[in-house]
Structure formats: structure tokens, C-alpha cells
């Protein structure tokens, strides 16, 4: 058995953990992926089914991951091993902690590349705002003088520039590495304490802007009026997957963060608060984006280009667009930073707990490794555009390097990690240990055990099967 050591670190308070955990969950999945999927899936029916998935599937898994960390008090692999020992289960269950740590490492590698795009656009919009201020018109539209085709072409030009992509990737990964290397209290907690309030202020401000300048009525109708005919098996599967992705489940992030909880407070209300906050952010992101989209007559089903091509053009046509376009990309950047920190922390904690490395050494090793993998991902948009890493697998035969890493982690590793977590907590973990640690009422405990033992494994198995074999849902 591998010796496991505690990292010796912890949150200064329950509120610090909650802020950091919300920051881990809130990221590109909420601000970019949720509106994209909602737009592509027809709005209301997807949104309502997604909310149901969050509370019936996501919340039980959130509580399960935090429980494991709270009991284990070390990295994800070591924490699962300790829960297994106290439950008289096989130590081999720690495999899903290793899967989560590897998934987190791979995800942060391409996540940093995508966050680099956001950093670039924040810089572009910041420069445009400075020009507007110098011209004496700080409340003009964004990117004045550029045509819609020029605005849309900017994304393609960025992809075609390896040097630019590399520079943005380096800056973002460097920031993430610096924060993680500083430790839990001096790095992660301090970043969450400053960044999360800033995030919520920006989000609320942009929602108000969208409500005033955009078409809030159509946006509300689109997001919350269900057309049940659009709730196809594909849409339900997307909502199930988004619930896991949005809460950062399956990557052992909440296990790792949970291991830094020192006080013995009940975990149920804390888990519920994280799930509620994450869901509210996703819904507010929709209320921020879709009023602007509808106000200028754009297509809500624009897909992944919504943030980088559709919205910049929308901001061009709106009063104050230069200012609010800049704030919009700063908002996304803040969300990306808080999530990337949690992702890099997972393998870093493994290096500390399982290998006995110092925090700076572990963070440097995994941060550098993720940076190198990210270089391959960004080169897949230009120099290595013909490379297909898993070309032998029909599911990934046509996907570039970044989309292959994204697809493999999202379709395989995250569902497997979540599936094993639900089986372990639902069927193997000691019931008395679960009751004592979670602090749930008898009724809430029974409901949680039912959901985690039965509904979660079935639902996650469906996500895994349909992700690997899309023909099950009618072929794609």
C-alpha cells in the first residue's frame, strides 16, 4: 500500500470553503457551455430538465465527493483509500480517485488553451474600450468600424496564429500555477475570496445591462417556457452531462477541496448551497446572454461560436457595448481562473499526499506537464490540424487534438469517475460513518442513499453508454 500523507492545509472557515467550491464549479461550463447547449436544445425544456438533473443527480454526488474528502483529509486517492479502510472495503476503490486526478490534469491542459482565447478577447475589448475613452465616447458600441465578417474572422485569425495562442496559454497557465503553488490559505482561498465577489458583481451588472438594453421578455420565455416536444433523448442526455460537467463532478476536485475542511459542521447544507449557487450562475448567464442575442435578432442556436463571434457583433450594435463587452470577457476570465485552480489542485494534492513532494514542486511538475499537453492542443488548430490522436476510434476519427482530449475526458473519464463514486458511496461506504459525517436528518439521509445508490448509477451509466455509442440515441 502506498503511504499517504496529509497536506497539512485547511480552509480558514466554512465560508472560505464554500467560496472556493463554488469557484471550482462555476466556470466555462456555466458561462459558455450552458447557454450554448440551451440555445441548441430549444431552451425551456432543456433548462427545466437540467435543473432536475442537478438536484436529483448532481447534488447527491457533490455531497458524496465532499464526504470522501472530509473523512480522508488528504488527496483524492488517499482519501478514498481511508474511507475504504474504515468501511472494510477494498483499497482498490481508490482507482476512481486516480481517474479523477488524471482527468483533472488533462482538462486543465486544454482548459488553459480555451481560457487563453478569453484572455485574448478581454485584451482586444480592453484596447477597444481605451480607444473609445480616448475618442471621448466611452459608451459607444464595441469594435466600432469593424464589419460583422471582420469580427467573425478574428477568431479564425487567432486560431491560425500559434504564437498568439501559445502566449495566451502561457500567461493563463502561469497564473494558475502561481496561485496553486502558494497553497490553500495563501493561494486558493485568497484568490476565491477576492475573485468570487468580483465575479458575482460583474454577473449581476451584466444581467441588469442585458435586461435594460436587450429583450429580457423573449429571453425569459425562451429559457423558462418548455416545449416538451423538444425534450428528445439527445437533449436529455445533454442535460444529464451538463449537470455533471457544470458541478465539476468526476474529476475529484470536490474530494480534494473537501479534504481541507477541518471543522465538523454538517455537509448537507454546504453541498446544497454549492449546487444552488452553481445552477443560479448558469441561469443568470442565460439571462445575461440571450436578451442581447434576441435584441439584435441573432440566432440563439449559434453554438460554440456564440461567445466569440455572435456576442461581439451584438455588443457593437448596443449602447455602452465597448464597456460591457470588456466586462463580459473579464467575467468569463474570472470564472475560468477559479475553475482552473481547482483542476490543477487535484494532481498537485496527489503529488503531495502520495509522492511526498513539496507543494511548489508538485504544482510545478503538473502545471508544466499540463502546459506541454496544452501546446499540442493549440497546435491542433494550425500546424497539426490534420493530426487525429484517436483516429482509429470512430467516435474521435474526425476530431482535432483539443476536441479529442475534451471528448475523451468528458465522454469517458468523467462519467466513469462519477459512476464509481456513486457505487462506492451507495453500496460500499460504512453507513454509520456516512451518517456521522454528513449530519443529515434521517429522512434526508434515506433520500440521499436512495439517489446515490440507484438513480445516480443508472443515469450516469446512460451518459457513459450514449456518449460512447451515440447511435443509441438515434445516431449523430
C-alpha positions in Angstrom: 0.0 0.0 0.0 1.3 3.5 -0.9 1.9 5.7 2.2 -0.4 8.7 2.2 0.4 11.9 4.0 -1.9 14.8 4.8 -1.2 18.0 3.1 -1.5 19.7 6.5 -3.5 22.6 5.0 -7.1 23.7 5.5 -9.7 26.4 4.9 -9.8 29.2 7.4 -13.6 29.0 7.6 -16.7 27.3 6.2 -17.4 30.4 4.1 -13.9 30.2 2.6 -14.6 26.6 1.5 -18.0 27.5 0.1 -16.5 30.3 -2.0 -13.7 28.1 -3.2 -16.0 25.2 -4.0 -18.4 27.5 -5.9 -15.5 28.9 -7.8 -14.4 25.3 -8.7 -17.9 24.6 -10.0 -18.5 27.9 -11.7 -16.5 28.2 -14.9 -16.7 28.0 -18.7 -19.3 25.3 -18.3 -21.8 27.8 -16.8 -20.9 30.9 -18.8 -20.3 29.4 -22.2 -21.4 25.8 -22.4 -24.7 26.1 -20.6 -26.1 29.0 -22.9 -24.7 27.1 -25.9 -26.5 23.9 -25.1 -29.7 25.7 -24.0 -29.7 27.6 -27.3 -29.0 24.5 -29.4 -31.6 22.4 -27.4 -34.5 24.8 -27.8 -34.5 26.5 -24.4 -37.1 25.8 -21.7 -37.5 22.0 -21.8 -33.7 21.6 -21.6 -33.4 24.1 -18.8 -36.0 22.5 -16.6 -34.7 19.0 -17.2 -31.2 20.3 -16.4 -32.3 21.8 -13.1 -33.9 18.4 -12.2 -30.7 16.6 -13.0 -28.6 19.0 -10.9 -30.7 18.3 -7.7 -31.5 14.6 -8.3 -28.1 13.6 -9.6 -25.6 16.4 -9.1 -26.3 17.2 -5.5 -26.0 13.6 -4.2 -22.6 13.3 -6.0 -21.5 16.7 -4.6 -22.2 15.6 -1.1 -20.5 12.2 -1.8 -17.3 13.8 -3.0 -17.1 16.3 -0.1 -17.8 13.4 2.3 -14.9 11.4 1.0 -12.5 14.4 1.3 -13.7 15.3 4.8 -13.1 11.8 6.1 -9.9 11.2 4.2 -8.1 14.6 4.9 -5.6 14.1 2.1 -5.5 13.8 -1.7 -8.3 12.1 -3.6 -6.6 8.7 -3.9 -5.6 8.6 -0.3 -8.9 9.9 0.9 -10.8 7.1 -0.9 -8.4 4.6 0.5 -9.0 5.8 4.0 -12.8 5.7 3.6 -12.4 2.2 2.2 -10.4 1.1 5.2 -13.0 2.4 7.6 -15.7 0.8 5.6 -13.8 -2.6 5.3 -13.9 -2.3 1.5 -11.1 -3.0 -0.9 -8.4 -0.3 -1.2 -8.7 -0.7 -5.0 -11.7 1.6 -5.0 -9.1 4.4 -4.9 -8.8 3.8 -8.7 -11.6 6.4 -9.3 -9.6 9.0 -7.4 -6.7 8.3 -9.8 -9.0 8.5 -12.8 -10.3 11.9 -11.5 -6.8 13.2 -10.9 -5.7 12.2 -14.4 -8.9 13.7 -15.9 -8.3 17.0 -14.0 -4.8 17.1 -15.3 -5.9 16.6 -18.9 -8.8 19.0 -18.6 -6.7 21.8 -17.2 -4.3 21.4 -20.1 -6.9 22.3 -22.8 -9.0 24.4 -20.4 -6.0 26.8 -20.2 -5.9 27.0 -24.0 -9.6 27.9 -24.2 -9.2 30.4 -21.3 -6.3 31.9 -23.4 -8.9 32.7 -26.1 -10.9 34.5 -23.4 -7.8 36.3 -22.3 -7.1 37.5 -25.8 -10.7 38.7 -26.3 -10.6 40.5 -23.0 -7.4 42.3 -24.2 -9.0 43.2 -27.5 -12.1 44.6 -25.8 -10.0 46.4 -23.3 -8.0 48.0 -26.0 -11.2 48.9 -27.8 -12.5 50.5 -24.6 -9.4 52.6 -24.2 -9.7 53.8 -27.8 -13.4 54.7 -27.1 -12.4 56.7 -23.9 -9.6 58.5 -25.8 -12.1 59.4 -28.5 -14.4 60.9 -25.9 -17.1 58.3 -26.5 -16.7 55.6 -23.7 -20.3 54.4 -24.2 -20.2 53.6 -27.9 -20.6 50.1 -29.3 -17.8 47.6 -29.3 -15.3 47.3 -32.2 -16.6 50.4 -34.0 -15.8 50.4 -37.7 -15.4 46.6 -38.0 -17.9 44.7 -40.2 -19.6 41.6 -39.0 -17.4 39.5 -41.2 -14.3 41.1 -39.7 -15.5 40.4 -36.2 -16.2 36.8 -37.0 -12.8 36.4 -38.8 -11.0 37.5 -35.7 -11.5 34.0 -34.2 -10.1 32.3 -37.2 -7.1 34.6 -37.3 -6.4 33.8 -33.7 -6.5 30.0 -34.4 -4.1 30.5 -37.3 -1.5 32.1 -35.0 0.4 29.5 -32.9 2.5 32.2 -31.3 -0.5 34.2 -30.1 -2.3 31.0 -28.8 0.9 29.9 -27.1 1.4 33.3 -25.4 -2.1 33.4 -24.0 -1.9 29.8 -22.9 1.4 30.6 -21.1 0.0 33.6 -19.3 -3.1 31.8 -18.1 -1.3 28.6 -17.0 1.4 30.7 -15.3 -1.3 32.5 -13.3 -3.0 29.2 -12.3 0.3 27.6 -11.3 1.3 30.6 -9.2 -1.9 30.6 -7.2 -1.9 26.8 -6.6 1.8 26.8 -5.7 1.1 29.4 -2.9 -1.0 26.9 -1.1 -4.6 26.6 0.2 -4.8 29.6 2.5 -2.3 32.0 0.8 -3.2 31.0 -2.8 -6.5 29.2 -3.5 -8.5 30.7 -0.6 -7.3 34.2 -1.1 -8.0 34.0 -4.9 -11.5 32.8 -4.2 -12.1 35.5 -1.5 -11.3 38.2 -4.0 -12.4 36.8 -7.3 -15.8 35.3 -6.4 -17.4 38.5 -5.1 -15.9 40.3 -8.2 -17.5 37.6 -10.3 -21.0 37.9 -8.8 -20.9 41.8 -9.0 -19.9 41.6 -12.7 -22.5 38.9 -13.4 -25.4 40.8 -11.8 -24.3 44.0 -13.5 -24.2 42.4 -16.9 -27.7 40.8 -16.3 -29.1 44.2 -15.5 -27.4 45.6 -18.6 -29.0 42.8 -20.7 -32.4 43.4 -19.2 -32.2 47.2 -19.9 -30.7 47.1 -23.3 -31.8 43.7 -24.5 -35.0 41.8 -24.9 -35.5 40.3 -21.5 -39.1 39.2 -22.2 -38.1 36.9 -25.1 -35.1 35.6 -23.1 -37.2 34.6 -20.1 -39.8 33.0 -22.4 -37.0 31.1 -24.3 -35.4 29.9 -21.1 -38.4 29.0 -18.9 -41.3 28.2 -21.2 -40.9 24.5 -22.1 -41.7 23.0 -25.4 -41.8 19.4 -24.3 -41.6 18.2 -27.9 -38.0 19.3 -28.0 -37.1 17.1 -25.0 -35.6 14.4 -27.1 -33.3 11.7 -25.9 -30.3 13.7 -27.2 -31.4 16.8 -25.3 -32.0 14.8 -22.1 -28.5 13.3 -22.4 -27.0 16.7 -23.0 -28.7 18.0 -19.8 -27.5 15.0 -17.8 -23.9 15.5 -19.0 -24.1 19.3 -18.4 -25.2 18.7 -14.8 -22.0 16.7 -14.1 -19.8 19.0 -16.1 -21.1 22.1 -14.6 -20.6 20.9 -11.0 -17.1 19.6 -11.8 -18.0 16.1 -10.8 -15.9 13.1 -11.7 -12.6 15.0 -11.5 -12.1 14.6 -7.7 -12.0 18.4 -7.3 -14.6 18.4 -4.5 -12.9 15.4 -2.8 -9.7 17.4 -2.8 -11.3 20.6 -1.6 -13.3 18.6 1.0 -10.1 17.3 2.5 -9.2 20.8 3.6 -12.3 21.1 5.8 -11.3 21.0 9.4 -14.4 21.8 11.3 -17.1 19.2 12.0 -20.1 21.0 10.5 -22.8 19.2 8.6 -22.0 18.8 4.9 -25.6 18.6 3.6 -26.4 22.3 3.7 -23.0 23.2 2.3 -23.4 20.8 -0.6 -26.9 22.2 -1.3 -25.6 25.7 -1.3 -22.9 24.8 -3.8 -25.4 23.2 -6.2 -27.9 26.1 -5.9 -25.2 28.7 -6.5 -23.8 26.9 -9.5 -27.3 26.5 -11.0 -28.2 30.1 -10.4 -25.0 31.2 -12.1 -25.9 29.1 -15.2 -29.4 30.6 -15.3 -28.1 34.1 -14.8 -25.6 33.5 -17.6 -28.6 32.7 -19.9 -30.4 35.8 -18.7 -27.2 37.8 -19.4 -26.6 36.5 -22.9 -30.0 35.8 -24.5 -31.5 39.2 -24.1 -28.6 40.6 -26.1 -28.9 37.9 -28.7 -32.7 38.4 -29.2 -32.4 42.2 -29.1 -30.3 42.3 -32.3 -32.0 39.4 -34.0 -29.2 36.8 -33.7 -29.6 33.0 -33.6 -29.7 31.6 -30.1 -28.6 28.3 -31.5 -25.3 29.7 -32.8 -23.5 27.0 -30.9 -19.9 27.3 -29.6 -19.3 30.5 -31.7 -21.9 32.3 -29.6 -19.4 33.9 -27.2 -16.5 34.6 -29.6 -18.3 35.6 -32.8 -22.0 36.3 -32.2 -21.9 38.3 -29.0 -19.0 40.6 -30.0 -21.1 41.7 -33.0 -24.1 42.1 -30.7 -22.1 44.4 -28.4 -21.2 46.5 -31.4 -24.8 47.5 -32.0 -25.7 48.3 -28.4 -25.2 51.4 -26.3 -22.2 51.0 -23.9 -21.2 48.0 -25.9 -17.4 48.8 -25.7 -17.5 48.9 -21.9 -19.8 45.9 -21.4 -18.0 43.7 -23.9 -14.9 44.2 -21.9 -16.6 43.4 -18.6 -18.2 40.4 -20.2 -14.9 38.8 -21.1 -13.4 39.7 -17.8 -16.3 37.9 -16.1 -15.6 34.7 -18.2 -11.9 35.0 -17.4 -12.5 35.2 -13.6 -14.7 32.1 -13.9 -12.0 30.3 -15.9 -9.3 31.1 -13.3 -11.3 29.8 -10.3 -12.1 26.6 -12.1 -8.5 26.0 -13.5 -7.2 26.4 -9.9 -9.3 23.6 -8.7 -8.4 21.4 -11.6 -4.6 21.8 -11.1 -5.0 21.4 -7.4 -6.2 17.8 -7.8 -3.0 16.3 -9.3 -0.9 18.7 -7.1 -2.5 17.3 -4.0 -1.8 13.8 -5.3 1.9 14.6 -5.6 1.9 16.0 -2.1 -0.1 13.2 -0.5 1.1 10.1 -2.5 4.6 11.1 -3.5 5.6 13.3 -0.6 6.6 16.2 -2.8 6.5 19.8 -1.6 3.6 21.9 -2.8 5.8 24.1 -5.1 7.4 21.1 -6.7 4.2 19.2 -7.2 2.4 22.3 -8.7 5.4 23.0 -11.0 5.6 19.4 -12.3 1.9 19.1 -13.1 1.5 22.7 -14.2 4.4 22.3 -16.6 3.1 19.0 -17.8 -0.4 20.4 -18.5 1.2 23.3 -20.3 3.0 20.9 -22.6 -0.1 19.0 -23.4 -1.9 22.3 -24.0 0.7 23.2 -26.6 -0.2 20.1 -28.5 -3.9 21.1 -28.2 -3.4 24.6 -29.6 -1.2 23.4 -32.4 -4.1 21.2 -33.5 -5.8 24.4 -34.7 -3.0 25.2 -37.2 0.3 23.3 -37.6 -1.1 19.9 -36.5 -4.6 20.5 -37.8 -4.5 17.1 -39.6 -3.5 15.1 -36.5 -6.2 12.8 -35.2 -4.8 11.2 -31.9 -7.6 8.7 -31.7 -8.3 8.4 -35.4 -8.6 4.6 -35.1 -11.7 5.1 -32.9 -14.7 6.1 -35.0 -16.1 8.3 -32.2 -12.9 10.5 -32.5 -12.0 9.9 -36.1 -12.6 13.4 -37.2 -11.7 15.4 -34.0 -8.6 17.5 -33.6 -6.2 17.2 -30.7 -8.1 19.6 -28.3 -11.5 18.2 -29.1 -10.2 14.6 -28.7 -8.8 15.3 -25.2 -12.0 17.2 -24.4 -14.2 14.4 -25.8 -12.3 11.6 -24.1 -12.3 13.2 -20.7 -16.0 14.3 -21.0 -17.4 11.1 -22.6 -15.3 8.5 -20.8 -13.3 9.7 -17.7 -15.8 11.9 -16.0 -18.8 9.5 -16.3 -16.6 6.6 -15.2 -15.4 8.6 -12.2 -18.9 9.7 -11.3 -20.3 6.1 -11.8 -17.7 4.6 -9.5 -18.2 7.3 -6.9 -22.0 6.6 -6.8 -21.5 2.9 -6.5 -18.8 3.3 -3.8 -20.9 5.6 -1.6 -24.2 3.9 -2.3 -23.0 0.3 -1.7 -19.6 0.1 -0.1 -19.2 3.1 2.3 -20.0 2.4 6.0 -23.5 3.7 6.8 -22.6 4.8 10.3 -19.6 6.8 9.0 -21.9 8.4 6.4 -24.5 9.4 9.0 -22.0 10.8 11.4 -20.0 12.8 8.9 -22.8 14.2 6.7 -25.0 15.2 9.6 -28.2 14.6 7.6 -31.6 14.1 9.1 -32.9 10.5 8.9 -35.3 11.5 6.0 -32.6 13.4 4.1 -30.1 10.6 4.6 -32.5 7.9 3.3 -33.3 10.1 0.2 -29.6 10.7 -0.4 -28.7 7.0 -0.1 -31.5 6.0 -2.5 -30.5 8.6 -5.1 -26.8 7.8 -4.9 -27.3 4.0 -4.8 -29.9 3.7 -7.5 -30.7 6.8 -9.6 -27.2 8.2 -10.0 -25.5 4.9 -11.2 -28.3 4.3 -13.7 -28.3 7.9 -15.1 -24.5 8.1 -15.3 -24.3 4.7 -17.0 -26.7 6.1 -19.6 -24.5 9.1 -20.1 -21.5 6.9 -20.5 -23.2 4.4 -22.9 -24.8 7.1 -25.1 -21.6 9.1 -25.1 -19.6 6.1 -26.4 -22.3 4.8 -28.7 -24.3 7.8 -29.9 -26.3 5.5 -32.2 -28.3 4.5 -29.1 -29.9 7.9 -29.3 -30.6 7.7 -33.0 -27.1 8.4 -34.3 -25.2 11.6 -34.6 
